[in-house]
Amino acid sequence: MFCLLLALMGASCGSSHSGPTLTGIDITPISPIIHVSHVQQFTATGHFSDGTTADLTINANWSSDDTTVATIENLGTQPGLATGKNVGKANITVSFAQGSSTVNASTDLTVEK
């Protein structure tokens, strides 16, 4: 998956070329508030060691720490799309694996009536 991302960025993924490494992820929006049964699309922007950025939303892994409050689509047509299920707060996490390490980012999603 990282090789595909590098290819999209115009870099090589051959064994002799190491390419830029992912140094961080920004998740947006930060700490949104939605109503029960409403949705919120999150995006993930990766920051790389060479100063470039890339949209990682569809290639990253998404999760909610409390699926009774909010679920989030990890695969399918809209990765990063959260749905409010019940009133409360859930921590939304995005992660992107790169070699033997993983870079994460998270934010809270509040669901109200």
C-alpha positions in Angstrom: 0.0 0.0 0.0 2.8 2.4 0.8 4.5 1.6 -2.5 1.2 2.6 -4.2 1.1 5.8 -2.3 4.8 6.5 -3.3 4.0 5.8 -6.9 1.1 8.2 -6.8 3.5 10.8 -5.3 5.9 10.2 -8.2 8.5 8.3 -6.1 10.0 4.9 -6.6 9.4 2.0 -4.3 12.3 -0.2 -5.4 14.5 -2.0 -2.9 17.4 0.4 -3.6 15.4 3.5 -3.1 13.9 4.2 0.4 11.6 7.2 -0.5 10.1 9.6 2.0 8.8 8.3 5.3 5.5 9.2 6.9 6.2 11.5 9.9 2.7 12.4 11.0 -1.0 12.4 10.2 -3.5 15.3 10.6 -7.1 14.2 11.1 -9.9 16.7 10.3 -12.3 17.9 11.5 -11.0 18.1 15.1 -13.6 17.2 17.8 -16.8 17.6 15.8 -20.3 17.4 17.3 -23.0 15.6 15.4 -26.6 14.4 16.2 -27.7 10.8 16.5 -28.2 9.2 13.0 -26.2 12.0 11.4 -22.8 11.4 9.7 -19.4 13.1 9.7 -16.7 12.6 7.1 -13.2 12.5 8.5 -10.1 13.0 6.4 -6.5 12.0 7.0 -3.6 14.0 5.6 -0.1 12.4 5.8 3.0 14.4 6.2 6.2 12.9 4.8 9.9 13.4 5.6 10.5 15.2 2.3 8.0 17.9 3.1 5.2 16.5 0.9 1.7 15.7 2.0 -0.9 13.2 0.7 -4.5 12.3 1.4 -4.5 9.0 3.2 -8.2 8.8 3.9 -9.0 5.8 1.7 -5.7 4.0 2.4 -5.7 4.3 6.2 -7.4 2.2 8.9 -10.2 3.9 10.8 -11.7 2.9 14.1 -14.1 4.0 16.9 -13.3 3.1 20.5 -17.1 3.0 21.3 -19.2 1.6 18.5 -22.3 2.0 20.6 -21.8 5.8 20.3 -20.4 6.1 16.7 -19.3 3.7 14.0 -16.8 4.6 11.3 -16.4 3.1 7.8 -13.0 1.4 7.5 -13.4 0.0 4.0 -15.9 0.4 1.2 -17.0 3.5 -0.7 -16.5 6.1 2.1 -13.7 5.3 4.5 -13.6 7.7 7.4 -17.4 8.3 7.4 -18.7 8.2 11.0 -22.3 7.7 12.0 -23.7 8.8 15.3 -25.5 5.9 17.0 -26.2 7.1 20.6 -25.5 10.1 22.7 -22.0 10.2 24.1 -18.3 10.6 23.0 -16.2 8.2 20.9 -12.5 8.5 20.1 -11.9 8.2 16.3 -8.5 6.9 15.4 -6.8 6.7 12.0 -3.7 4.6 11.5 -1.4 4.0 8.6 1.2 1.2 8.6 4.6 1.9 7.1 7.0 -1.1 7.2 7.3 -2.2 10.8 5.8 1.0 12.3 2.4 2.6 12.4 1.6 6.3 12.5 -1.7 7.2 14.3 -3.9 10.2 14.9 -7.1 10.6 16.8 -9.9 13.0 17.7 -13.1 12.9 19.7 -16.5 12.7 18.1 -19.4 13.9 20.3 -22.9 12.7 19.5 -25.9 14.6 20.8 -29.6 14.2 20.5 
